[in-house]
Amino acid sequence: MTDPKRTAENVPLPGGDFRLFTTRLAYQLMMSCGLLENPVTGGTSPNPDNARMLLDDLRMLAEKTRGNLEEDEEQQLSKVLSDLTPVVEKLTQGEAGTDPQP
């Protein structure tokens, strides 16, 4: 009996796992910070607005799920926030005081 060759087209996408969900958000945030290469564009291009939005989403997720997570889920989310918050703050620090020119 031979197993059919597994390809990306016939392998179901994973979902419904909290750690996987927060990891995907963390990867998007790292790409938005310019820390990881974007697999679509092949480059690194910081996007401060997107980085701030993703960080805010992760903070909201932590707040809304407080007391309802498994210990490892809470630790992972806390680690992502503690590692990436200073990166986003550094990336966006110059934007707060600048007014766009008309």
C-alpha positions as CSV (number, residue, x, y, z in Angstrom):
1,M,0.0,0.0,0.0
2,T,1.4,3.3,-1.0
3,D,0.6,6.7,0.6
4,P,-0.3,9.4,-1.9
5,K,2.3,12.1,-2.1
6,R,1.5,14.9,0.3
7,T,1.5,18.4,-1.3
8,A,0.4,21.8,0.0
9,E,-2.8,21.5,-1.9
10,N,-4.0,18.3,-0.1
11,V,-2.9,19.1,3.5
12,P,-5.5,20.8,5.6
13,L,-4.5,24.1,7.2
14,P,-4.2,23.9,11.0
15,G,-6.5,26.1,13.1
16,G,-8.3,26.3,16.4
17,D,-5.1,26.3,18.4
18,F,-4.5,29.3,20.7
19,R,-0.7,29.0,20.6
20,L,-0.7,28.7,16.8
21,F,-3.0,31.7,16.6
22,T,-0.8,33.9,18.7
23,T,2.3,32.7,16.9
24,R,0.8,33.7,13.6
25,L,0.1,37.2,15.0
26,A,3.6,37.4,16.4
27,Y,5.1,36.5,13.0
28,Q,3.0,39.2,11.3
29,L,4.2,41.6,13.9
30,M,7.8,40.7,13.4
31,M,7.4,41.2,9.6
32,S,5.8,44.6,10.3
33,C,8.8,45.5,12.4
34,G,11.1,44.5,9.6
35,L,12.6,41.7,11.7
36,L,11.6,38.9,9.4
37,E,11.5,38.7,5.6
38,N,8.1,38.8,4.0
39,P,7.7,35.6,2.1
40,V,5.6,37.2,-0.5
41,T,7.8,40.2,-1.3
42,G,11.1,38.6,-0.3
43,G,12.1,41.8,1.5
44,T,12.0,43.4,4.9
45,S,10.1,46.6,5.1
46,P,9.0,48.1,8.5
47,N,5.4,49.2,8.7
48,P,5.0,51.1,12.0
49,D,1.3,51.5,11.7
50,N,0.7,47.8,11.1
51,A,3.1,46.9,13.9
52,R,1.3,49.2,16.3
53,M,-2.1,47.7,15.3
54,L,-0.9,44.1,15.7
55,L,0.7,44.9,19.1
56,D,-2.6,46.5,20.2
57,D,-4.5,43.4,19.1
58,L,-2.2,41.1,21.1
59,R,-2.6,43.3,24.1
60,M,-6.4,43.2,23.8
61,L,-6.2,39.5,23.4
62,A,-4.2,39.2,26.6
63,E,-6.6,41.4,28.5
64,K,-9.8,39.7,27.2
65,T,-8.5,36.1,27.8
66,R,-6.9,36.8,31.3
67,G,-7.8,34.0,33.6
68,N,-9.1,31.8,30.8
69,L,-5.8,30.5,29.3
70,E,-3.8,27.4,30.0
71,E,-0.5,28.2,31.8
72,D,1.6,27.6,28.6
73,E,-0.7,29.8,26.5
74,E,-0.5,32.6,29.0
75,Q,3.3,32.3,29.2
76,Q,3.7,32.4,25.4
77,L,1.4,35.4,25.0
78,S,3.2,37.2,27.8
79,K,6.6,36.4,26.2
80,V,5.6,37.7,22.8
81,L,4.3,40.9,24.3
82,S,7.4,41.4,26.5
83,D,9.8,40.7,23.6
84,L,8.1,42.7,20.9
85,T,6.7,45.7,22.8
86,P,10.1,47.5,23.0
87,V,10.7,46.8,19.3
88,V,7.4,48.4,18.3
89,E,7.9,51.3,20.7
90,K,11.4,52.0,19.2
91,L,10.0,51.7,15.7
92,T,7.1,54.1,16.3
93,Q,8.9,56.6,18.7
94,G,9.5,59.2,16.1
95,E,6.0,59.2,14.8
96,A,4.2,60.6,17.8
97,G,5.7,64.1,17.5
98,T,5.5,64.5,13.8
99,D,2.6,66.3,12.0
100,P,2.1,65.5,8.4
101,Q,2.5,68.4,6.0
102,P,-0.6,69.4,4.1
